[in-house]
Amino acid sequence: MAAPLGRFSVNFLSNHIVSGSILRYTCPIVNIFKRFNSRETKKFFKNATITQSDGWYEVNLDQRKLRTPNGNLFRVPNEALALAVATEWNAQKKFINRNIMHLTSLCNTAVDNPMHLTRGVLIKSILHFMETDTVSFFIKEPPELYKMQKDHWGSLIEMVEERYDIEVPVMEELAAIPDLNPATAEKLAKFLQSQSDWALFGYNYAVETIKSLVLTLGLMDKMITVERCVKLSRLEVDFQIERWGNVEWYHDIDLYDLQSRMSAAALFVHWSNETVKIKRKSMLSSTSSSSYVPLFSFIVAGS
């Protein structure tokens, strides 16, 4: 039986990985994207619901089963992820803006695997970012920026090195490419091997978005929040903004887009690896109809 979706708690992962809803970051840029987005189609459904079948969860748009771009049946491994995807669809207004539906896109990639990537290829792709990691390159000039990098990147690098017992390569010359310690590569590969197939797609998406495996590990291991992760990836940009000013329509869009993508990646990895229980509560609606509106709140098992 389909589970209707009502209000979605933005605090469904309180004290766990992220501090708010993905949609919270996309709202300021929706109207701007609508002007230029060629992928928008008119909304053709009223409600997105979920159903369970053979241990998987599917998303229905009214009576239609959602399908991936390759025509495969859209299905995900747990109820929490299905509810979040259905929420993305229910958040669409007159038009469907797929560019901001990052959880849906991640699930499509995991189901279709359009590039036919194996676990080994995915892990190799993720590890490649450690060799050119954003936080591995310190710029000595100007000295103010160099100090910012030392103060902000240095502490996170130390935490990641201690947590994973690795050595993060660091260079202070842009012409040089840091060498990745073979022992570090082996330990990180072993860690990634422990992740589920779906989680690896989430890690790959995150490192491609933020251009940093160190920041991604810090986020996934709850050392830093999404906001902090994005801020650390944009130190040079923020330094230039402080010096020369902000181009509001450009810099703000970039900021919200990165936060939205990294939030989706963190949730996707978490739900792909963890057992999540869903607790449903009924709340008396304050509307004139006095009907009950289901309220979904997520409780992470063991947290």
C-alpha positions as CSV (number, residue, x, y, z in Angstrom):
1,M,0.0,0.0,0.0
2,A,1.3,3.4,-0.9
3,A,2.5,5.6,1.9
4,P,1.2,9.2,1.5
5,L,3.7,12.0,2.1
6,G,2.8,15.0,4.2
7,R,5.1,17.4,6.0
8,F,8.8,16.6,5.9
9,S,10.8,17.3,9.0
10,V,13.9,19.4,8.1
11,N,15.5,18.1,11.3
12,F,15.3,14.4,10.3
13,L,19.0,13.9,10.9
14,S,19.4,16.1,14.0
15,N,22.9,15.6,15.4
16,H,23.7,13.4,12.5
17,I,25.8,14.4,9.4
18,V,23.9,17.5,8.3
19,S,22.0,20.2,10.1
20,G,19.0,20.8,7.8
21,S,17.1,19.9,4.7
22,I,18.6,19.9,1.2
23,L,15.7,21.9,0.0
24,R,16.7,24.7,2.3
25,Y,19.7,25.4,0.1
26,T,17.9,25.2,-3.2
27,C,15.1,27.6,-2.5
28,P,17.0,30.9,-3.1
29,I,18.1,29.8,-6.6
30,V,15.0,28.0,-7.9
31,N,13.6,31.1,-9.6
32,I,16.9,31.9,-11.3
33,F,17.3,28.4,-12.6
34,K,13.8,28.4,-14.0
35,R,14.7,31.1,-16.4
36,F,17.4,29.1,-18.1
37,N,16.7,25.5,-17.4
38,S,15.9,23.5,-20.6
39,R,15.2,20.3,-18.6
40,E,12.1,21.7,-17.0
41,T,8.8,20.0,-17.8
42,K,5.3,20.9,-16.7
43,K,4.3,19.0,-13.5
44,F,2.0,16.2,-14.5
45,F,1.2,14.6,-11.1
46,K,-0.4,15.6,-7.8
47,N,1.3,13.4,-5.2
48,A,4.4,11.3,-4.9
49,T,4.0,8.2,-2.8
50,I,6.1,5.2,-2.0
51,T,5.5,1.5,-2.1
52,Q,7.5,-1.6,-1.0
53,S,8.2,-4.5,-3.3
54,D,10.6,-7.4,-2.9
55,G,12.6,-5.6,-0.2
56,W,13.0,-2.5,-2.3
57,Y,11.1,0.8,-2.2
58,E,9.6,2.4,-5.2
59,V,8.3,5.9,-5.9
60,N,4.9,6.5,-7.6
61,L,3.8,9.7,-9.2
62,D,0.0,9.3,-8.7
63,Q,-0.6,5.9,-10.2
64,R,2.6,5.9,-12.4
65,K,5.8,4.1,-11.3
66,L,8.8,6.4,-11.5
67,R,11.4,5.2,-13.9
68,T,15.1,6.1,-14.5
69,P,16.4,7.9,-17.6
70,N,17.3,4.5,-19.0
71,G,13.8,3.2,-18.5
72,N,14.6,1.0,-15.5
73,L,12.2,0.8,-12.5
74,F,13.2,3.4,-10.0
75,R,13.8,1.6,-6.7
76,V,16.0,2.3,-3.6
77,P,17.2,0.1,-0.8
78,N,15.5,1.7,2.2
79,E,12.4,3.7,3.1
80,A,14.2,6.8,4.3
81,L,15.8,7.4,0.9
82,A,12.5,6.7,-0.9
83,L,10.7,9.2,1.3
84,A,13.4,11.8,0.7
85,V,13.2,11.3,-3.1
86,A,9.4,11.5,-3.0
87,T,9.7,14.7,-1.1
88,E,11.9,16.2,-3.8
89,W,9.1,15.4,-6.3
90,N,6.4,16.8,-4.1
91,A,8.4,20.0,-3.7
92,Q,8.1,20.7,-7.4
93,K,5.5,23.4,-8.2
94,K,4.2,24.1,-11.7
95,F,7.4,22.8,-13.4
96,I,9.7,19.9,-12.6
97,N,13.2,21.2,-12.2
98,R,15.5,18.1,-12.3
99,N,18.7,20.2,-11.9
100,I,18.0,20.7,-8.2
101,M,16.7,17.1,-7.5
102,H,20.1,15.8,-6.5
103,L,18.9,12.7,-4.5
104,T,16.8,11.6,-7.5
105,S,19.8,12.1,-9.8
106,L,22.1,10.1,-7.5
107,C,19.6,7.2,-7.3
108,N,19.2,7.2,-11.1
109,T,23.0,6.9,-11.4
110,A,23.1,4.0,-8.9
111,V,20.3,2.2,-10.6
112,D,21.3,2.7,-14.2
113,N,25.1,2.9,-13.8
114,P,25.3,4.4,-17.3
115,M,29.1,4.3,-17.5
116,H,29.1,0.6,-16.3
117,L,31.5,1.4,-13.5
118,T,32.7,-1.4,-11.3
119,R,33.6,-1.1,-7.6
120,G,37.3,-1.0,-8.5
121,V,36.9,1.7,-11.0
122,L,34.8,3.8,-8.6
123,I,37.3,3.4,-5.8
124,K,40.2,4.3,-8.2
125,S,38.3,7.4,-9.3
126,I,37.7,8.5,-5.8
127,L,41.3,8.0,-4.7
128,H,42.5,10.0,-7.7
129,F,41.2,13.2,-6.0
130,M,43.6,12.7,-3.1
131,E,46.5,13.4,-5.5
132,T,45.0,16.7,-6.6
133,D,43.0,17.5,-3.5
134,T,41.8,21.1,-2.9
135,V,43.3,21.2,0.6
136,S,46.6,19.8,-0.6
137,F,47.8,23.0,-2.3
138,F,48.7,25.9,-0.1
139,I,49.4,29.3,-1.7
140,K,52.1,31.4,0.0
141,E,51.1,34.6,-1.8
142,P,49.3,36.6,-0.6
143,P,50.3,35.8,3.0
144,E,46.8,36.5,4.4
145,L,45.4,33.7,2.2
146,Y,48.2,31.4,3.2
147,K,47.4,32.0,6.9
148,M,43.7,31.2,6.3
149,Q,44.6,28.0,4.6
150,K,47.0,26.9,7.4
151,D,44.4,27.8,10.1
152,H,41.4,26.3,8.5
153,W,42.7,23.4,6.4
154,G,45.5,22.4,8.7
155,S,43.2,21.4,11.6
156,L,40.9,19.3,9.4
157,I,43.9,17.6,7.7
158,E,45.2,16.6,11.2
159,M,41.8,15.1,12.2
160,V,41.5,13.1,9.0
161,E,45.0,11.8,9.2
162,E,44.4,10.7,12.8
163,R,41.0,9.2,12.1
164,Y,42.1,7.1,9.1
165,D,45.8,6.7,10.1
166,I,47.0,8.2,6.8
167,E,49.2,11.0,5.5
168,V,47.5,13.7,3.4
169,P,50.0,15.0,0.8
170,V,50.5,18.7,1.1
171,M,52.4,21.0,-1.4
172,E,53.2,24.7,-1.3
173,E,54.4,24.9,-4.9
174,L,51.6,25.0,-7.5
175,A,54.0,23.5,-10.2
176,A,54.4,20.3,-8.2
177,I,52.1,17.4,-7.8
178,P,52.0,15.7,-4.4
179,D,52.9,12.1,-4.1
180,L,50.3,9.9,-2.5
181,N,51.9,7.5,0.0
182,P,51.2,3.9,-1.1
183,A,50.3,3.0,2.5
184,T,47.7,5.9,2.5
185,A,46.3,4.7,-0.8
186,E,46.0,1.2,0.5
187,K,44.2,2.2,3.7
188,L,41.8,4.5,2.0
189,A,41.0,1.8,-0.6
190,K,40.4,-0.7,2.2
191,F,38.0,1.8,3.8
192,L,36.1,2.4,0.5
193,Q,35.8,-1.3,0.0
194,S,33.8,-1.5,3.2
195,Q,31.2,0.9,1.7
196,S,28.1,-0.4,-0.1
197,D,27.9,-0.2,-3.9
198,W,25.4,2.7,-3.7
199,A,27.5,4.6,-1.1
200,L,30.5,4.5,-3.5
201,F,28.4,6.4,-6.1
202,G,27.7,9.0,-3.3
203,Y,31.4,9.4,-2.5
204,N,32.3,9.7,-6.1
205,Y,29.6,12.4,-6.6
206,A,30.8,14.3,-3.5
207,V,34.5,14.4,-4.5
208,E,33.7,15.4,-8.0
209,T,31.5,18.2,-6.6
210,I,33.9,19.6,-4.0
211,K,37.2,18.4,-5.7
212,S,38.4,17.0,-2.3
213,L,38.5,13.6,-0.8
214,V,39.7,15.1,2.5
215,L,36.7,17.4,2.8
216,T,34.4,14.6,1.8
217,L,35.8,12.2,4.5
218,G,35.5,15.0,7.1
219,L,31.8,15.5,6.1
220,M,30.9,11.8,6.0
221,D,32.6,11.2,9.3
222,K,30.7,14.1,10.9
223,M,33.9,16.1,11.7
224,I,32.4,19.1,9.8
225,T,29.0,20.3,8.7
226,V,27.9,20.8,5.1
227,E,28.3,24.5,5.5
228,R,31.8,24.2,6.9
229,C,32.7,21.7,4.2
230,V,31.7,24.1,1.4
231,K,33.3,27.1,3.1
232,L,36.6,25.2,3.3
233,S,36.4,24.4,-0.4
234,R,35.9,28.1,-1.2
235,L,38.6,29.7,1.0
236,E,40.3,31.4,-2.0
237,V,36.9,32.5,-3.4
238,D,35.8,34.0,0.0
239,F,39.2,35.7,0.3
240,Q,38.7,37.4,-3.1
241,I,35.2,38.3,-2.2
242,E,36.4,40.0,1.0
243,R,39.0,41.9,-1.0
244,W,37.0,42.8,-4.2
245,G,33.4,42.3,-3.3
246,N,30.7,39.8,-4.0
247,V,28.9,39.2,-7.4
248,E,25.6,38.3,-5.8
249,W,23.9,36.5,-8.6
250,Y,26.9,34.4,-9.3
251,H,28.7,33.7,-6.0
252,D,25.4,33.1,-4.1
253,I,24.2,30.6,-6.7
254,D,27.5,28.7,-6.6
255,L,27.4,28.6,-2.8
256,Y,23.8,27.3,-2.5
257,D,24.3,24.8,-5.3
258,L,27.4,23.3,-3.6
259,Q,25.7,23.1,-0.3
260,S,22.7,21.4,-1.9
261,R,24.8,18.9,-3.7
262,M,27.0,18.0,-0.7
263,S,23.9,17.7,1.5
264,A,22.5,15.2,-1.0
265,A,25.7,13.3,-1.1
266,A,26.0,13.1,2.7
267,L,22.4,11.8,3.0
268,F,22.8,9.4,0.1
269,V,25.9,7.8,1.6
270,H,24.4,7.7,5.1
271,W,21.2,6.0,4.0
272,S,23.0,3.7,1.6
273,N,25.1,2.3,4.5
274,E,22.9,2.6,7.6
275,T,19.8,0.9,8.8
276,V,17.2,3.6,9.2
277,K,13.9,3.2,11.0
278,I,11.0,5.4,10.1
279,K,8.7,6.6,12.9
280,R,5.4,7.9,11.7
281,K,3.3,10.3,13.7
282,S,-0.1,11.8,13.0
283,M,-0.6,15.4,13.6
284,L,-4.0,17.2,13.6
285,S,-3.9,19.7,10.8
286,S,-4.7,23.3,11.6
287,T,-6.4,23.7,8.3
288,S,-10.1,24.3,8.1
289,S,-10.7,20.7,6.9
290,S,-9.3,19.4,10.2
291,S,-7.8,16.4,8.4
292,Y,-4.8,14.5,9.6
293,V,-1.5,15.1,7.9
294,P,1.1,12.4,8.3
295,L,4.4,13.8,9.7
296,F,7.5,11.8,9.0
297,S,10.5,12.0,11.3
298,F,13.6,9.9,10.9
299,I,15.3,8.0,13.7
300,V,18.7,6.6,13.0
301,A,19.2,3.2,14.4
302,G,22.0,3.1,16.9
303,S,22.5,6.9,16.9
